[in-house]
Amino acid sequence: MTVLLTSLILIAPFALAAFLGWAAHRSAALRWRADQFQASAPMVGRLYERDRDALRVEHDLDAIQSRFERNPAWPVSGAIGERR
């Protein structure tokens, strides 16, 4: 009897997880997404969150790339063109 009860107690969390997974795929009420499980640390906050500096650098690189695609010549130092 105790072996059966111990087995039931050990298997119950896995059975519950399987049931919730099945219910989540059957109805849209219990959807699990990866962004619900974000890592965080005490007194730091979320660990893998994109900060504002990274977004700014990415925007600057996109601006440089689009400018270079429109005008594919590197800037040259010195006076070029008409001189007075």
N, CA, C and O of each residue as an XYZ file, in Angstrom:
336
protein
N       0.819     -1.197      0.000
C       0.000      0.000      0.000
C       0.860      1.256      0.000
O       0.559      2.220     -0.704
N       1.941      1.246      0.798
C       2.789      2.434      0.852
C       3.554      2.631     -0.449
O       3.826      3.766     -0.838
N       3.905      1.540     -1.127
C       4.597      1.663     -2.418
C       3.666      2.306     -3.437
O       4.094      3.163     -4.210
N       2.424      1.909     -3.446
C       1.438      2.489     -4.359
C       1.208      3.967     -4.052
O       1.139      4.783     -4.971
N       1.092      4.315     -2.794
C       0.889      5.712     -2.398
C       2.112      6.560     -2.724
O       1.972      7.689     -3.194
N       3.297      6.037     -2.484
C       4.527      6.758     -2.806
C       4.652      6.958     -4.323
O       5.039      8.037     -4.771
N       4.336      5.960     -5.090
C       4.376      6.083     -6.554
C       3.383      7.127     -7.029
O       3.694      7.926     -7.913
N       2.212      7.127     -6.459
C       1.191      8.099     -6.837
C       1.638      9.517     -6.507
O       1.412     10.434     -7.296
N       2.254      9.705     -5.380
C       2.730     11.042     -4.986
C       3.861     11.502     -5.904
O       3.932     12.683     -6.246
N       4.738     10.597     -6.305
C       5.848     10.967     -7.182
C       5.405     11.219     -8.623
O       6.008     12.040     -9.314
N       4.381     10.541     -9.079
C       3.918     10.682    -10.457
C       2.930     11.840    -10.609
O       2.762     12.343    -11.720
N       2.281     12.274     -9.550
C       1.241     13.299     -9.615
C       1.715     14.615    -10.253
O       0.980     15.148    -11.084
N       2.892     15.177     -9.925
C       3.300     16.440    -10.581
C       3.483     16.292    -12.095
O       3.150     17.206    -12.849
N       4.009     15.150    -12.543
C       4.190     14.933    -13.972
C       2.843     14.772    -14.673
O       2.656     15.256    -15.790
N       1.921     14.101    -14.022
C       0.582     13.945    -14.591
C      -0.125     15.295    -14.676
O      -0.812     15.577    -15.657
N       0.042     16.118    -13.663
C      -0.561     17.452    -13.677
C       0.044     18.304    -14.792
O      -0.683     19.014    -15.487
N       1.355     18.245    -14.970
C       2.012     19.003    -16.040
C       1.549     18.526    -17.413
O       1.319     19.338    -18.309
N       1.414     17.215    -17.580
C       0.933     16.681    -18.852
C      -0.512     17.114    -19.113
O      -0.865     17.453    -20.243
N      -1.324     17.103    -18.096
C      -2.717     17.541    -18.258
C      -2.795     19.023    -18.608
O      -3.565     19.404    -19.490
N      -2.024     19.854    -17.943
C      -2.040     21.287    -18.253
C      -1.506     21.559    -19.652
O      -2.010     22.443    -20.345
N      -0.496     20.812    -20.073
C       0.004     20.956    -21.444
C      -1.036     20.569    -22.474
O      -1.188     21.240    -23.495
N      -1.744     19.501    -22.211
C      -2.809     19.074    -23.115
C      -3.923     20.110    -23.149
O      -4.444     20.422    -24.219
N      -4.296     20.649    -21.985
C      -5.362     21.653    -21.917
C      -4.939     22.951    -22.603
O      -5.776     23.643    -23.182
N      -3.663     23.283    -22.543
C      -3.183     24.508    -23.188
C      -3.266     24.394    -24.698
O      -3.575     25.376    -25.373
N      -2.999     23.221    -25.240
C      -3.081     23.057    -26.688
C      -4.528     22.918    -27.167
O      -4.838     23.178    -28.330
N      -5.386     22.512    -26.270
C      -6.788     22.325    -26.654
C      -7.540     23.646    -26.670
O      -8.342     23.895    -27.570
N      -7.287     24.493    -25.681
C      -7.950     25.797    -25.618
C      -6.884     26.883    -25.522
O      -5.743     26.620    -25.143
N      -7.260     28.067    -25.860
C      -6.295     29.172    -25.858
C      -6.171     29.838    -24.488
O      -5.514     30.872    -24.369
N      -6.781     29.275    -23.465
C      -6.796     29.923    -22.154
C      -5.476     29.769    -21.411
O      -5.102     30.659    -20.647
N      -4.766     28.677    -21.610
C      -3.555     28.409    -20.830
C      -2.309     28.384    -21.705
O      -1.477     27.490    -21.546
N      -2.156     29.315    -22.603
C      -0.991     29.331    -23.498
C       0.267     29.641    -22.711
O       0.281     30.563    -21.896
N       1.323     28.876    -22.950
C       2.625     29.114    -22.335
C       3.549     29.673    -23.395
O       3.668     29.104    -24.480
N       4.206     30.785    -23.093
C       5.147     31.409    -24.022
C       6.493     31.532    -23.335
O       6.574     31.535    -22.107
N       7.550     31.635    -24.131
C       8.901     31.700    -23.577
C       9.131     33.006    -22.814
O       9.929     33.025    -21.877
N       8.459     34.095    -23.188
C       8.694     35.362    -22.499
C       8.059     35.408    -21.109
O       8.290     36.356    -20.359
N       7.265     34.399    -20.759
C       6.713     34.341    -19.412
C       7.754     33.859    -18.393
O       7.572     34.038    -17.188
N       8.819     33.262    -18.867
C       9.824     32.679    -17.979
C      11.148     33.424    -18.146
O      12.128     32.844    -18.613
N      11.186     34.695    -17.771
C      12.395     35.495    -17.915
C      13.255     35.352    -16.663
O      12.754     35.321    -15.539
N      14.552     35.267    -16.891
C      15.479     35.124    -15.773
C      15.696     36.479    -15.116
O      15.819     37.494    -15.802
N      15.742     36.495    -13.799
C      15.995     37.731    -13.072
C      16.818     37.410    -11.833
O      16.883     36.266    -11.383
N      17.439     38.444    -11.297
C      18.280     38.282    -10.113
C      17.874     39.325     -9.077
O      17.349     40.379     -9.435
N      18.111     39.044     -7.800
C      17.766     40.018     -6.766
C      18.605     41.280     -6.903
O      19.810     41.206     -7.141
N      17.977     42.419     -6.754
C      18.603     43.746     -6.784
C      19.221     44.068     -8.153
O      19.987     45.025     -8.263
N      18.905     43.292     -9.190
C      19.405     43.564    -10.542
C      18.239     43.732    -11.502
O      18.248     44.629    -12.345
N      17.250     42.883    -11.378
C      16.125     42.911    -12.296
C      16.260     41.822    -13.332
O      16.921     40.809    -13.099
N      15.639     42.026    -14.467
C      15.697     41.030    -15.531
C      17.081     41.003    -16.144
O      17.700     42.044    -16.362
N      17.559     39.800    -16.419
C      18.939     39.646    -16.864
C      19.114     39.831    -18.362
O      20.074     40.473    -18.789
N      18.226     39.294    -19.161
C      18.434     39.311    -20.604
C      17.527     40.304    -21.300
O      17.039     40.050    -22.401
N      17.308     41.424    -20.659
C      16.460     42.447    -21.253
C      17.317     43.366    -22.111
O      18.444     43.697    -21.742
N      16.790     43.774    -23.244
C      17.543     44.653    -24.131
C      17.556     46.054    -23.530
O      16.503     46.621    -23.239
N      18.726     46.595    -23.352
C      18.819     47.918    -22.757
C      18.756     48.994    -23.841
O      18.825     48.694    -25.033
N      18.623     50.242    -23.416
C      18.456     51.352    -24.337
C      19.721     51.599    -25.164
O      19.630     51.996    -26.326
N      20.896     51.368    -24.579
C      22.132     51.581    -25.330
C      22.244     50.601    -26.493
O      22.677     50.980    -27.581
N      21.865     49.363    -26.277
C      21.922     48.377    -27.350
C      20.952     48.748    -28.470
O      21.275     48.593    -29.648
N      19.772     49.233    -28.111
C      18.815     49.658    -29.126
C      19.348     50.861    -29.904
O      19.169     50.938    -31.119
N      20.005     51.802    -29.213
C      20.561     52.974    -29.883
C      21.673     52.581    -30.838
O      21.734     53.089    -31.958
N      22.553     51.685    -30.413
C      23.651     51.237    -31.272
C      23.094     50.512    -32.494
O      23.580     50.715    -33.606
N      22.085     49.672    -32.300
C      21.481     48.964    -33.421
C      20.848     49.946    -34.408
O      20.949     49.769    -35.622
N      20.199     50.977    -33.881
C      19.601     51.987    -34.757
C      20.673     52.748    -35.535
O      20.502     53.012    -36.725
N      21.772     53.102    -34.877
C      22.863     53.806    -35.556
C      23.473     52.944    -36.661
O      23.766     53.445    -37.746
N      23.665     51.660    -36.394
C      24.219     50.777    -37.412
C      23.274     50.621    -38.597
O      23.716     50.555    -39.744
N      21.972     50.563    -38.319
C      21.008     50.504    -39.418
C      21.034     51.777    -40.251
O      20.915     51.721    -41.475
N      21.191     52.935    -39.592
C      21.260     54.202    -40.323
C      22.515     54.263    -41.188
O      22.464     54.735    -42.324
N      23.627     53.795    -40.665
C      24.875     53.789    -41.442
C      24.741     52.857    -42.637
O      25.172     53.195    -43.739
N      24.150     51.691    -42.428
C      23.996     50.727    -43.513
C      23.080     51.279    -44.602
O      23.393     51.153    -45.786
N      21.957     51.886    -44.225
C      21.047     52.411    -45.242
C      21.678     53.584    -45.981
O      21.440     53.742    -47.178
N      22.482     54.419    -45.305
C      23.159     55.520    -45.979
C      24.182     54.982    -46.966
O      24.317     55.507    -48.071
N      24.900     53.944    -46.577
C      25.916     53.380    -47.456
C      25.278     52.667    -48.646
O      25.873     52.617    -49.723
N      24.074     52.115    -48.467
C      23.388     51.482    -49.591
C      22.935     52.517    -50.615
O      22.938     52.239    -51.814
N      22.545     53.712    -50.157
C      22.128     54.758    -51.081
C      23.320     55.402    -51.776
O      23.244     55.717    -52.963
N      24.411     55.603    -51.059
C      25.595     56.256    -51.609
C      26.802     55.395    -51.245
O      27.405     55.614    -50.194
N      27.178     54.408    -52.090
C      28.194     53.432    -51.685
C      29.640     53.918    -51.814
O      30.516     53.127    -52.164
N      29.904     55.161    -51.546
C      31.275     55.672    -51.569
C      31.651     56.108    -50.157
O      30.852     56.725    -49.453
N      32.870     55.780    -49.755
C      33.324     56.186    -48.438
C      33.590     57.680    -48.420
O      34.053     58.220    -49.425
N      33.321     58.360    -47.337
C      33.626     59.787    -47.262
C      35.140     60.006    -47.362
O      35.928     59.219    -46.836
N      35.530     61.082    -48.040
C      36.938     61.384    -48.251
C      37.248     62.705    -47.572
O      36.472     63.658    -47.646
N      38.373     62.742    -46.922
C      38.763     64.014    -46.312
C      39.428     64.900    -47.368
O      40.032     64.403    -48.320
N      39.314     66.166    -47.194
C      39.935     67.111    -48.148
C      38.898     67.797    -48.987
O      37.724     67.425    -48.983
N      39.337     68.800    -49.704
C      38.442     69.590    -50.543
C      38.364     68.963    -51.918
O      39.384     68.772    -52.580
N      37.181     68.649    -52.340
C      36.951     68.095    -53.653
C      35.897     68.968    -54.328
O      34.892     69.323    -53.712
N      36.125     69.305    -55.566
C      35.145     70.093    -56.297
C      35.659     71.485    -56.558
O      36.868     71.699    -56.656
N      34.769     72.416    -56.669
C      35.109     73.777    -57.047
C      35.762     74.506    -55.886
O      35.258     74.500    -54.763
N      36.892     75.133    -56.179
C      37.577     75.932    -55.151
C      37.517     77.395    -55.542
O      37.519     77.718    -56.730
N      37.467     78.258    -54.591
C      37.441     79.690    -54.877
C      38.591     80.370    -54.260
O      38.736     81.585    -54.396
